[in-house]
């Protein structure tokens, strides 16, 4: 299914109609990744400069299905199916590390923090290995003692299980990192710290400029995307930290 230029023009016409005095008009595009490239390009002007009293909302489960020019003109808000609590991660030191990632902090702090994050993720791999060792079937190991083919197959299966468990644990941490920067975005928009949804993060958070928080959310999205593939984990984390801490990356309007 595709959403074409005709549909976006119809929406623009509806938004251009006169509304009751003082009432907000909302243009809503569900499954925005279905917009064709032509439709997205045609919609750029409206998205960039909506008429007074108009709000545009695009929802998608695949933000990378949208052009970069579209995503750069939107404020990203990630909505998850279930509310998660990250209190247990406070003890790991994750939030203290994230608090070190600030605009203009420089490369030394970025690389130091990246190294500590990589070490933290290394602990998750050891945890995954231990979990799978505890669930090994000794019966299969005995059967494989004299069967090299079976030994190799069991080793490959064990390696795959460890990797799957590690990715599951790491995803929880990545969600927490994304949630951290979402809380910072709310703080930067004026929400009192005591009203933040994730109070377990509140003591470690400091306000940041809206421009910086919007940029950071895009960088987190990139980090999660790259780690979902075969990108080297250390390099992806280092690049993420360096971009956040880059000096002069945020220019006041």
C-alpha positions, 0 to 999 in steps of 0.5 A: 500500500502506498500514499501518493501525492494526491493524498498529501495534496488532499490533506494540505487542502483540508488543513487550509480550510478555515477552522473555528476560532482558536481551535487547533487543526491536526493533520495525521498520517498513519504508517507514514513510511508508506508515503512515496518518495514523490509524496514526501518531497511534495509534502516537505514545504507543508511540513517545514512551514505549517500554517498557524494553528496547524499540527502535523503528526506522522506515525511509523514503525519504520522511521528509516522508511522516511526521507532524511529531509522529512525526519530532520523536520520532525520532532521524534517521540518514541512510543513503546507498547509497554511502560518499562522500569529501569531502576535496576540499571541505576546500580550498573552505573549506566545513568552516571555514564549517560550524564557524562555525554554533553554537547561540547564536552570534547573527544576525551570525555566521549572516548572515556565514556564510550570505553566504559559503555563497551565494558558494561556491554562486555559484562552483559556478554559474560552474563549471557554466556553464564546463562547458557552454560547453566542451561546446557544439556549434559546428555547431549555433551556425552553423546557428542564425545565421540562424534565430531560432527555433533560436537561442532553442531552443538558448539554452533547452537551454543554460540547462537544461543549466547548471541541471542541472549546477549542481544536480548540483554543489550536491547534492554540497555539500548532502550534505556539509553533511548529513554534517557534522552527522551526524558532529557527532551521533556526536561528541555521543554520545561517539564519539571523534573519531579513530573518526568515519567521515569523518576529512576533517571531523574537524579542523574539528568540535567537540562539541555537545549532543545536543539541538542536533545533533538539531535541526540535522539536522532543519534540514538536512533542511528546507534540502535540501527547500526547495532541491529546489523553487523557494525562493529559494536565498539566503533558504533558506540565510540562514534555515538559518544563522539557525535554527542560530545562534539564541540560546536555541533549545536549552533544557537538559532 
